[in-house]
């Protein structure tokens, strides 16, 4: 994944979210609000929460979620060692089936670090 792909992902995500919000009722809007609130600074730092989101996404094998959280981890200043330890937890919990997603996660991380 190159920066161009990451930018494309961000643009597509924003475009699709606009469509969702066009049709969204109270329940969907509340879920979206809760999702954004959960990752804010609190008792746990935002960077810790983003790592948690990334690990959960890896275990669930959601590539879109992984892309989103790896971008957010980069924005929150996660370093290589923090990322590696978090992904190791995801690999242990999720097992070898997560390895293809782990590869793509680290490819995206590599590309984000080049910017």
N, C-alpha and C positions, 0 to 999 in steps of 0.2 A: 504494500500500500504506500503510495507516495503522497506528499502533501496535497497534490492535486486531487487525489482520491479522498483525502480527509476533508478538504474544502467542499468537494462534491457531496460527501456524506452530510456535512453540516447544512449545506443549502437544501438538499433533499429532505432532511429531517425537519427543517424550518418550514418548507413548503407543505409537507404533509401534515405537520401540526396545525398549520393555518386552516387546512381543509377540515381536520378533526374539529377544531374550535368553531368552524362555521356551522357544524351540525350538533355540537356538544350541548347536552342538557346539564343540569345541575350536578348529577352524579359524576360525569366525566370531568367537568371543570373542577370539582372538589378533589378528584383523584390527582389530576395534574397539579393542583395547588399543594396537596399533601406531598407529592413526589418532590417538588422543588423545596418545600420547607424542611423536609427530612435531612437534606444534605447541607443545610446551613450550619454555621458555627453554633456550638452548644456546649454541653458537657464534654463532648468529643469534638476535636478539631475537624473542620471540613475535609482536610486531606485524609484523615483516618476514615471518615465516612465514605469518601470516594474510593478508597482502597477496598472497603467492605463491599461497596456496590460492584466494583470490578471483580472481586472474588466470587460474589454471588452470580454475576453474569457469566463468568467462566464456568462455574459448576453447572449452571442452567444451559450453557452453550448457546447463548444469545449473542450472535455476532454484532448486531446493531447496538445492543446494550454495552458490549465490550468496547466498541469503537467510541461510544459516548463517554464511558468512564475512563478510558485511557487518555482521551483528550482532556477531560477534567482533571485527572491525576497530573498530567503535564502542566496544566494551568495552575494547579495548587502547589507546584514545586516538589512533587515526589521525586526522590532520587533513585538511581538504579538499584541500590541495595534494598531500599524499602519496597520497591516494586517486585524485585526478585523474591523477597521473603513472602510477600502477600500472594504472589502467583504460586509459590510452593505450597502454601496452605490450600489454595484452590485445586492444585493438582492432586494433593493427598486426599482431599474431600471428594473431588469429582472423579478421580481415577484416570486411567490412560485414555479414556474416550475424550478427555478435554485437551489432549496434546495438539490436535490440529488447530484448536482455538488459541492455545498457548502460543503456537508458532505465529499465528496472525497477529496476536496481541503484541508480541515482541517485535514483529516487523513494523507495526504501526508506531510503537515506541521509538524504534530506531529512526523512523522517518520524522517523527515529531521533534526528536532531539537535533536533527539537522537544520531545523528552522530557527 
